[in-house]
Amino acid sequence: MEKIGLLAGVGSLPVEFASAARAAGKEICCVALLDEADARLKDVCTSFKAINIARLGEIIAYLHEEQVTQVTMLGKVTKELLFSGKHEAPDMRMMQFLSSLPNQKDDTIMLGFVAELAKEKITTLDQRKLLESLLPKQGTLTKATPTKQDFADIEFGFTVAKALGGIDVGQTVVVKQKAVMALEAIEGTDACIKRGGKLACGGAVVVKTAKPKQDNRFDLPTVGMDTLEAMEEVNAKVLAIEAGKTFIADREKVLAKADEKGIAIVAV
């Protein structure tokens, strides 16, 4: 039976992956990287252990103990942890890893992490494995449909988001009437939506895309219930995501909630 390691951050996406893997007859050995990881992981994974992201040596030791040679990384682990002082003290392996990086860009950290696992003969899998159904095809996914002006904002925002991703800063932009209200950086998608939505005074369009040179092993864009709640808080009306390259976690619940609130979701 195939065995896959799951390095799980926050959100429901790791649970959806583990459930799909279990249904496909695979064993899942899960490491919950943060205390906020979904509690359901204990029930859907073959083996489970909570090891803080700062304890890299322990994470690798667990994967070896479980004889894991391939892993997938899913769920939110914000880079803000590096600067907030809220995480556990890093172990020696993590300190050596962080000190070896030339900068703290997202791709620099993640590519370095993938390389660190590769040193231990652990391969990092494409995040899309077993989750293709969560990557919507092109089209409007909700009852509400973007207006002509909204589509103009989406096209404008898509170009800006690709440029932002091209310099490895963020994946999300908030726009209104072809003006940028907010760009995502270290604060993450939800905080970006709230900041830009307040400046827009309602009616904002949120656009989230993959990076131009997206590595599918990590950081594929994801939206979910938290995204919708942030939009609802600031009365944003349209969410545009890149078709085939953006996960919708809890897809049925998200689309039902969007329909309830009159929010349009479109894959472009």
LUMTORDREN-545182 format. One record per residue (C-alpha): chain; residue in one letter; residue number from 0; x, y, z. Coordinates in Angstrom, 1 decimal, always signed. Last residue first. Layout:
{chain = A	res = A	n = NUM	x = X	y = Y	z = Z};
...
***
This chain:
{chain = A	res = V	n = 267	x = -10.9	y = +32.9	z = -15.3};
{chain = A	res = A	n = 266	x = -12.8	y = +31.1	z = -12.5};
{chain = A	res = V	n = 265	x = -15.7	y = +33.1	z = -11.3};
{chain = A	res = I	n = 264	x = -17.3	y = +33.6	z = -7.8};
{chain = A	res = A	n = 263	x = -20.1	y = +36.1	z = -7.4};
{chain = A	res = I	n = 262	x = -21.2	y = +37.0	z = -3.9};
{chain = A	res = G	n = 261	x = -25.0	y = +37.3	z = -3.3};
{chain = A	res = K	n = 260	x = -24.7	y = +36.3	z = +0.3};
{chain = A	res = E	n = 259	x = -26.7	y = +33.0	z = +0.1};
{chain = A	res = D	n = 258	x = -25.1	y = +32.2	z = -3.2};
{chain = A	res = A	n = 257	x = -21.6	y = +32.7	z = -1.8};
{chain = A	res = K	n = 256	x = -22.5	y = +30.5	z = +1.2};
{chain = A	res = A	n = 255	x = -23.7	y = +27.7	z = -1.1};
{chain = A	res = L	n = 254	x = -20.5	y = +28.1	z = -3.2};
{chain = A	res = V	n = 253	x = -18.3	y = +27.9	z = -0.2};
{chain = A	res = K	n = 252	x = -20.1	y = +25.0	z = +1.4};
{chain = A	res = E	n = 251	x = -19.9	y = +22.9	z = -1.8};
{chain = A	res = R	n = 250	x = -16.2	y = +23.8	z = -2.3};
{chain = A	res = D	n = 249	x = -15.0	y = +23.0	z = +1.2};
{chain = A	res = A	n = 248	x = -11.5	y = +24.2	z = +0.0};
{chain = A	res = I	n = 247	x = -11.6	y = +25.9	z = -3.4};
{chain = A	res = F	n = 246	x = -8.2	y = +25.2	z = -4.9};
{chain = A	res = T	n = 245	x = -6.7	y = +27.5	z = -7.5};
{chain = A	res = K	n = 244	x = -4.8	y = +26.5	z = -10.7};
{chain = A	res = G	n = 243	x = -7.4	y = +25.1	z = -13.0};
{chain = A	res = A	n = 242	x = -9.1	y = +28.4	z = -13.5};
{chain = A	res = E	n = 241	x = -7.4	y = +31.4	z = -11.8};
{chain = A	res = I	n = 240	x = -9.7	y = +32.9	z = -9.2};
{chain = A	res = A	n = 239	x = -12.1	y = +35.8	z = -9.3};
{chain = A	res = L	n = 238	x = -14.1	y = +36.8	z = -6.2};
{chain = A	res = V	n = 237	x = -16.8	y = +39.4	z = -6.7};
{chain = A	res = K	n = 236	x = -19.0	y = +41.5	z = -4.3};
{chain = A	res = A	n = 235	x = -16.8	y = +42.9	z = -1.5};
{chain = A	res = N	n = 234	x = -19.1	y = +44.0	z = +1.4};
{chain = A	res = V	n = 233	x = -16.2	y = +44.5	z = +3.8};
{chain = A	res = E	n = 232	x = -17.2	y = +41.8	z = +6.3};
{chain = A	res = E	n = 231	x = -18.7	y = +39.6	z = +3.5};
{chain = A	res = M	n = 230	x = -15.3	y = +39.6	z = +1.7};
{chain = A	res = A	n = 229	x = -13.5	y = +38.4	z = +4.9};
{chain = A	res = E	n = 228	x = -16.1	y = +35.8	z = +5.5};
{chain = A	res = L	n = 227	x = -15.8	y = +34.6	z = +1.9};
{chain = A	res = T	n = 226	x = -12.0	y = +34.1	z = +2.2};
{chain = A	res = D	n = 225	x = -12.4	y = +32.4	z = +5.5};
{chain = A	res = M	n = 224	x = -14.8	y = +29.9	z = +3.9};
{chain = A	res = G	n = 223	x = -12.3	y = +28.9	z = +1.3};
{chain = A	res = V	n = 222	x = -9.7	y = +30.1	z = -1.2};
{chain = A	res = T	n = 221	x = -6.5	y = +28.5	z = -2.2};
{chain = A	res = P	n = 220	x = -3.5	y = +29.5	z = -4.4};
{chain = A	res = L	n = 219	x = -0.9	y = +26.8	z = -4.9};
{chain = A	res = D	n = 218	x = +1.7	y = +27.4	z = -2.3};
{chain = A	res = F	n = 217	x = +3.7	y = +24.2	z = -2.8};
{chain = A	res = R	n = 216	x = +4.6	y = +21.3	z = -5.1};
{chain = A	res = N	n = 215	x = +2.9	y = +23.0	z = -8.0};
{chain = A	res = D	n = 214	x = +5.8	y = +25.4	z = -8.5};
{chain = A	res = Q	n = 213	x = +4.1	y = +28.5	z = -10.0};
{chain = A	res = K	n = 212	x = +6.2	y = +30.3	z = -12.6};
{chain = A	res = P	n = 211	x = +3.6	y = +33.0	z = -13.4};
{chain = A	res = K	n = 210	x = +2.4	y = +32.8	z = -9.8};
{chain = A	res = A	n = 209	x = -1.1	y = +31.4	z = -9.3};
{chain = A	res = T	n = 208	x = -3.9	y = +33.9	z = -9.2};
{chain = A	res = K	n = 207	x = -6.3	y = +35.6	z = -6.8};
{chain = A	res = V	n = 206	x = -8.6	y = +38.5	z = -7.7};
{chain = A	res = V	n = 205	x = -10.9	y = +40.3	z = -5.3};
{chain = A	res = V	n = 204	x = -13.4	y = +42.8	z = -6.7};
{chain = A	res = A	n = 203	x = -14.6	y = +45.5	z = -4.4};
{chain = A	res = G	n = 202	x = -18.2	y = +46.6	z = -4.1};
{chain = A	res = G	n = 201	x = -18.0	y = +48.3	z = -0.7};
{chain = A	res = C	n = 200	x = -16.1	y = +51.3	z = +0.6};
{chain = A	res = A	n = 199	x = -13.1	y = +50.5	z = -1.6};
{chain = A	res = L	n = 198	x = -10.7	y = +51.4	z = +1.2};
{chain = A	res = K	n = 197	x = -12.5	y = +49.0	z = +3.5};
{chain = A	res = G	n = 196	x = -12.4	y = +46.3	z = +0.9};
{chain = A	res = G	n = 195	x = -8.6	y = +46.7	z = +0.4};
{chain = A	res = R	n = 194	x = -7.8	y = +46.2	z = +4.1};
{chain = A	res = K	n = 193	x = -10.3	y = +43.4	z = +4.6};
{chain = A	res = I	n = 192	x = -9.2	y = +41.6	z = +1.4};
{chain = A	res = C	n = 191	x = -5.5	y = +42.0	z = +2.3};
{chain = A	res = A	n = 190	x = -6.2	y = +40.6	z = +5.8};
{chain = A	res = D	n = 189	x = -7.9	y = +37.6	z = +4.3};
{chain = A	res = T	n = 188	x = -5.2	y = +36.9	z = +1.7};
{chain = A	res = G	n = 187	x = -2.1	y = +37.0	z = +3.8};
{chain = A	res = E	n = 186	x = -0.4	y = +39.6	z = +6.0};
{chain = A	res = I	n = 185	x = +3.0	y = +38.9	z = +4.4};
{chain = A	res = A	n = 184	x = +2.1	y = +40.6	z = +1.2};
{chain = A	res = E	n = 183	x = -1.2	y = +40.9	z = -0.6};
{chain = A	res = L	n = 182	x = -1.9	y = +44.1	z = -2.7};
{chain = A	res = A	n = 181	x = -4.7	y = +46.5	z = -1.8};
{chain = A	res = M	n = 180	x = -7.1	y = +49.0	z = -3.3};
{chain = A	res = V	n = 179	x = -5.7	y = +48.9	z = -6.8};
{chain = A	res = A	n = 178	x = -7.8	y = +51.1	z = -9.2};
{chain = A	res = K	n = 177	x = -9.5	y = +49.6	z = -12.3};
{chain = A	res = Q	n = 176	x = -13.0	y = +50.6	z = -11.0};
{chain = A	res = K	n = 175	x = -12.4	y = +48.7	z = -7.8};
{chain = A	res = V	n = 174	x = -9.5	y = +46.4	z = -7.1};
{chain = A	res = V	n = 173	x = -8.3	y = +43.9	z = -4.4};
{chain = A	res = V	n = 172	x = -5.2	y = +41.9	z = -5.3};
{chain = A	res = T	n = 171	x = -4.1	y = +38.4	z = -4.3};
{chain = A	res = Q	n = 170	x = -1.1	y = +36.2	z = -5.0};
{chain = A	res = G	n = 169	x = +1.7	y = +37.7	z = -3.0};
{chain = A	res = V	n = 168	x = +5.3	y = +38.9	z = -3.0};
{chain = A	res = D	n = 167	x = +7.2	y = +36.5	z = -5.3};
{chain = A	res = I	n = 166	x = +8.2	y = +39.1	z = -7.9};
{chain = A	res = G	n = 165	x = +6.2	y = +37.4	z = -10.6};
{chain = A	res = G	n = 164	x = +3.4	y = +36.8	z = -8.1};
{chain = A	res = L	n = 163	x = +2.8	y = +40.6	z = -8.0};
{chain = A	res = A	n = 162	x = +2.9	y = +40.8	z = -11.8};
{chain = A	res = K	n = 161	x = +0.4	y = +38.0	z = -12.1};
{chain = A	res = A	n = 160	x = -1.8	y = +39.8	z = -9.5};
{chain = A	res = V	n = 159	x = -1.6	y = +43.0	z = -11.5};
{chain = A	res = T	n = 158	x = -2.6	y = +41.4	z = -14.7};
{chain = A	res = F	n = 157	x = -5.5	y = +39.5	z = -13.1};
{chain = A	res = G	n = 156	x = -6.6	y = +42.7	z = -11.4};
{chain = A	res = F	n = 155	x = -7.1	y = +44.5	z = -14.7};
{chain = A	res = E	n = 154	x = -9.0	y = +41.5	z = -16.2};
{chain = A	res = I	n = 153	x = -11.1	y = +41.2	z = -13.1};
{chain = A	res = D	n = 152	x = -11.8	y = +44.9	z = -13.0};
{chain = A	res = A	n = 151	x = -13.1	y = +44.8	z = -16.6};
{chain = A	res = F	n = 150	x = -15.1	y = +41.7	z = -15.7};
{chain = A	res = D	n = 149	x = -16.6	y = +43.7	z = -12.8};
{chain = A	res = Q	n = 148	x = -17.5	y = +46.5	z = -15.1};
{chain = A	res = K	n = 147	x = -19.4	y = +44.1	z = -17.4};
{chain = A	res = T	n = 146	x = -21.2	y = +42.7	z = -14.4};
{chain = A	res = P	n = 145	x = -20.1	y = +39.6	z = -12.5};
{chain = A	res = T	n = 144	x = -22.7	y = +36.8	z = -12.2};
{chain = A	res = A	n = 143	x = -24.6	y = +35.8	z = -9.0};
{chain = A	res = K	n = 142	x = -25.8	y = +32.2	z = -9.1};
{chain = A	res = T	n = 141	x = -22.3	y = +30.9	z = -8.5};
{chain = A	res = L	n = 140	x = -19.5	y = +29.1	z = -10.3};
{chain = A	res = T	n = 139	x = -19.0	y = +31.5	z = -13.3};
{chain = A	res = G	n = 138	x = -16.7	y = +29.9	z = -15.8};
{chain = A	res = Q	n = 137	x = -13.3	y = +28.3	z = -16.4};
{chain = A	res = K	n = 136	x = -12.6	y = +25.0	z = -14.7};
{chain = A	res = P	n = 135	x = -12.5	y = +24.6	z = -11.0};
{chain = A	res = L	n = 134	x = -9.5	y = +23.0	z = -9.1};
{chain = A	res = L	n = 133	x = -11.1	y = +21.2	z = -6.1};
{chain = A	res = S	n = 132	x = -11.8	y = +18.1	z = -8.3};
{chain = A	res = E	n = 131	x = -8.1	y = +17.8	z = -9.1};
{chain = A	res = L	n = 130	x = -7.4	y = +17.0	z = -5.4};
{chain = A	res = L	n = 129	x = -5.9	y = +13.5	z = -5.6};
{chain = A	res = K	n = 128	x = -2.4	y = +14.9	z = -6.4};
{chain = A	res = R	n = 127	x = -2.8	y = +18.6	z = -7.0};
{chain = A	res = Q	n = 126	x = -0.2	y = +19.5	z = -4.4};
{chain = A	res = D	n = 125	x = +2.5	y = +17.9	z = -6.7};
{chain = A	res = L	n = 124	x = +4.6	y = +15.7	z = -4.5};
{chain = A	res = T	n = 123	x = +7.7	y = +16.5	z = -2.4};
{chain = A	res = T	n = 122	x = +10.3	y = +13.6	z = -2.4};
{chain = A	res = I	n = 121	x = +12.0	y = +12.5	z = +0.8};
{chain = A	res = K	n = 120	x = +15.5	y = +11.1	z = +0.3};
{chain = A	res = E	n = 119	x = +16.8	y = +13.0	z = +3.4};
{chain = A	res = K	n = 118	x = +18.6	y = +15.5	z = +1.3};
{chain = A	res = A	n = 117	x = +15.3	y = +15.8	z = -0.7};
{chain = A	res = L	n = 116	x = +13.6	y = +17.1	z = +2.5};
{chain = A	res = E	n = 115	x = +16.1	y = +19.9	z = +2.8};
{chain = A	res = A	n = 114	x = +15.6	y = +20.7	z = -1.0};
{chain = A	res = V	n = 113	x = +11.9	y = +21.0	z = -0.5};
{chain = A	res = F	n = 112	x = +12.5	y = +23.3	z = +2.4};
{chain = A	res = G	n = 111	x = +14.8	y = +25.4	z = +0.4};
{chain = A	res = L	n = 110	x = +12.3	y = +25.6	z = -2.4};
{chain = A	res = M	n = 109	x = +9.7	y = +26.7	z = +0.2};
{chain = A	res = I	n = 108	x = +11.9	y = +29.3	z = +1.8};
{chain = A	res = T	n = 107	x = +13.1	y = +30.9	z = -1.4};
{chain = A	res = D	n = 106	x = +9.7	y = +30.6	z = -3.0};
{chain = A	res = D	n = 105	x = +8.1	y = +32.6	z = -0.1};
{chain = A	res = K	n = 104	x = +10.9	y = +35.3	z = +0.0};
{chain = A	res = Q	n = 103	x = +13.0	y = +35.3	z = +3.2};
{chain = A	res = N	n = 102	x = +16.4	y = +36.0	z = +1.7};
{chain = A	res = P	n = 101	x = +19.7	y = +34.2	z = +0.9};
{chain = A	res = L	n = 100	x = +18.7	y = +31.2	z = +3.0};
{chain = A	res = S	n = 99	x = +21.4	y = +29.2	z = +4.9};
{chain = A	res = S	n = 98	x = +20.5	y = +30.8	z = +8.2};
{chain = A	res = L	n = 97	x = +17.0	y = +29.5	z = +7.9};
{chain = A	res = F	n = 96	x = +18.2	y = +25.9	z = +7.4};
{chain = A	res = Q	n = 95	x = +20.8	y = +26.0	z = +10.2};
{chain = A	res = M	n = 94	x = +18.2	y = +27.3	z = +12.6};
{chain = A	res = M	n = 93	x = +15.7	y = +24.7	z = +11.5};
{chain = A	res = R	n = 92	x = +18.2	y = +21.8	z = +12.1};
{chain = A	res = M	n = 91	x = +19.2	y = +23.3	z = +15.5};
{chain = A	res = D	n = 90	x = +15.6	y = +23.5	z = +16.7};
{chain = A	res = P	n = 89	x = +13.5	y = +26.6	z = +16.3};
{chain = A	res = A	n = 88	x = +12.0	y = +28.1	z = +19.4};
{chain = A	res = E	n = 87	x = +8.2	y = +27.6	z = +19.2};
{chain = A	res = H	n = 86	x = +6.2	y = +30.1	z = +17.3};
{chain = A	res = K	n = 85	x = +4.7	y = +33.4	z = +18.5};
{chain = A	res = G	n = 84	x = +7.8	y = +35.6	z = +17.9};
{chain = A	res = S	n = 83	x = +5.8	y = +37.5	z = +15.3};
{chain = A	res = F	n = 82	x = +8.6	y = +37.7	z = +12.6};
{chain = A	res = L	n = 81	x = +9.0	y = +34.1	z = +11.3};
{chain = A	res = L	n = 80	x = +5.4	y = +33.3	z = +12.1};
{chain = A	res = E	n = 79	x = +4.3	y = +36.0	z = +9.6};
{chain = A	res = K	n = 78	x = +5.4	y = +33.5	z = +6.9};
{chain = A	res = T	n = 77	x = +1.9	y = +32.0	z = +7.2};
{chain = A	res = V	n = 76	x = +1.5	y = +28.3	z = +7.3};
{chain = A	res = K	n = 75	x = -1.8	y = +27.6	z = +5.5};
{chain = A	res = G	n = 74	x = -2.7	y = +24.1	z = +4.4};
{chain = A	res = L	n = 73	x = -1.1	y = +21.5	z = +2.3};
{chain = A	res = M	n = 72	x = +2.4	y = +20.0	z = +1.9};
{chain = A	res = T	n = 71	x = +2.6	y = +16.6	z = +0.2};
{chain = A	res = V	n = 70	x = +5.2	y = +14.0	z = +1.2};
{chain = A	res = Q	n = 69	x = +7.1	y = +11.1	z = -0.4};
{chain = A	res = T	n = 68	x = +9.7	y = +8.7	z = +1.2};
{chain = A	res = V	n = 67	x = +7.8	y = +7.9	z = +4.4};
{chain = A	res = Q	n = 66	x = +9.3	y = +5.0	z = +6.4};
{chain = A	res = E	n = 65	x = +7.2	y = +6.0	z = +9.5};
{chain = A	res = E	n = 64	x = +10.3	y = +6.5	z = +11.6};
{chain = A	res = H	n = 63	x = +11.9	y = +8.4	z = +8.7};
{chain = A	res = L	n = 62	x = +8.9	y = +10.8	z = +8.5};
{chain = A	res = Y	n = 61	x = +9.1	y = +11.2	z = +12.3};
{chain = A	res = A	n = 60	x = +12.8	y = +12.0	z = +12.3};
{chain = A	res = I	n = 59	x = +12.2	y = +14.6	z = +9.5};
{chain = A	res = I	n = 58	x = +9.6	y = +16.4	z = +11.6};
{chain = A	res = E	n = 57	x = +11.7	y = +16.2	z = +14.7};
{chain = A	res = G	n = 56	x = +14.7	y = +17.8	z = +12.9};
{chain = A	res = L	n = 55	x = +12.5	y = +20.5	z = +11.5};
{chain = A	res = R	n = 54	x = +11.1	y = +21.6	z = +14.9};
{chain = A	res = A	n = 53	x = +10.0	y = +25.1	z = +14.0};
{chain = A	res = I	n = 52	x = +7.0	y = +23.8	z = +12.1};
{chain = A	res = N	n = 51	x = +5.6	y = +22.5	z = +15.4};
{chain = A	res = I	n = 50	x = +5.2	y = +18.7	z = +15.6};
{chain = A	res = A	n = 49	x = +1.7	y = +17.2	z = +16.1};
{chain = A	res = K	n = 48	x = +1.7	y = +13.6	z = +15.2};
{chain = A	res = F	n = 47	x = -0.8	y = +11.5	z = +13.2};
{chain = A	res = S	n = 46	x = -0.9	y = +8.0	z = +11.8};
{chain = A	res = T	n = 45	x = -3.3	y = +6.4	z = +9.3};
{chain = A	res = C	n = 44	x = -5.0	y = +9.8	z = +8.8};
{chain = A	res = V	n = 43	x = -8.7	y = +10.5	z = +8.7};
{chain = A	res = D	n = 42	x = -9.4	y = +10.6	z = +12.5};
{chain = A	res = K	n = 41	x = -6.4	y = +12.5	z = +13.7};
{chain = A	res = L	n = 40	x = -6.9	y = +15.0	z = +10.8};
{chain = A	res = R	n = 39	x = -10.3	y = +15.9	z = +12.1};
{chain = A	res = A	n = 38	x = -8.6	y = +18.3	z = +14.6};
{chain = A	res = D	n = 37	x = -7.8	y = +20.8	z = +11.8};
{chain = A	res = A	n = 36	x = -4.5	y = +22.4	z = +12.3};
{chain = A	res = E	n = 35	x = -4.6	y = +25.4	z = +14.7};
{chain = A	res = D	n = 34	x = -1.8	y = +24.0	z = +16.9};
{chain = A	res = L	n = 33	x = +0.6	y = +24.2	z = +14.0};
{chain = A	res = L	n = 32	x = +2.6	y = +21.8	z = +11.9};
{chain = A	res = A	n = 31	x = +0.3	y = +18.8	z = +12.1};
{chain = A	res = V	n = 30	x = +2.4	y = +16.0	z = +10.8};
{chain = A	res = C	n = 29	x = +0.3	y = +13.3	z = +9.0};
{chain = A	res = C	n = 28	x = +1.2	y = +9.8	z = +7.9};
{chain = A	res = I	n = 27	x = -1.4	y = +8.9	z = +5.2};
{chain = A	res = E	n = 26	x = -1.8	y = +5.3	z = +4.0};
{chain = A	res = K	n = 25	x = -3.3	y = +5.0	z = +0.6};
{chain = A	res = G	n = 24	x = -6.4	y = +3.0	z = -0.5};
{chain = A	res = A	n = 23	x = -7.9	y = +5.5	z = -2.8};
{chain = A	res = A	n = 22	x = -10.6	y = +6.4	z = -0.2};
{chain = A	res = R	n = 21	x = -7.8	y = +7.0	z = +2.3};
{chain = A	res = A	n = 20	x = -6.1	y = +9.4	z = -0.2};
{chain = A	res = A	n = 19	x = -9.3	y = +11.3	z = -0.8};
{chain = A	res = S	n = 18	x = -9.9	y = +11.7	z = +3.0};
{chain = A	res = A	n = 17	x = -6.3	y = +12.7	z = +3.6};
{chain = A	res = F	n = 16	x = -6.6	y = +15.3	z = +0.8};
{chain = A	res = E	n = 15	x = -9.8	y = +16.8	z = +2.1};
{chain = A	res = V	n = 14	x = -8.4	y = +16.9	z = +5.6};
{chain = A	res = P	n = 13	x = -5.3	y = +18.7	z = +4.4};
{chain = A	res = L	n = 12	x = -7.5	y = +21.2	z = +2.5};
{chain = A	res = S	n = 11	x = -9.7	y = +22.0	z = +5.6};
{chain = A	res = G	n = 10	x = -7.5	y = +24.8	z = +7.0};
{chain = A	res = V	n = 9	x = -4.3	y = +25.4	z = +8.9};
{chain = A	res = G	n = 8	x = -1.0	y = +23.6	z = +8.0};
{chain = A	res = A	n = 7	x = -0.5	y = +19.9	z = +7.3};
{chain = A	res = L	n = 6	x = +2.7	y = +18.1	z = +6.3};
{chain = A	res = L	n = 5	x = +1.2	y = +14.9	z = +4.9};
{chain = A	res = G	n = 4	x = +3.4	y = +11.9	z = +4.4};
{chain = A	res = I	n = 3	x = +2.3	y = +9.4	z = +1.8};
{chain = A	res = K	n = 2	x = +2.3	y = +5.6	z = +1.9};
{chain = A	res = E	n = 1	x = +1.3	y = +3.4	z = -1.0};
{chain = A	res = M	n = 0	x = +0.0	y = +0.0	z = +0.0};
***
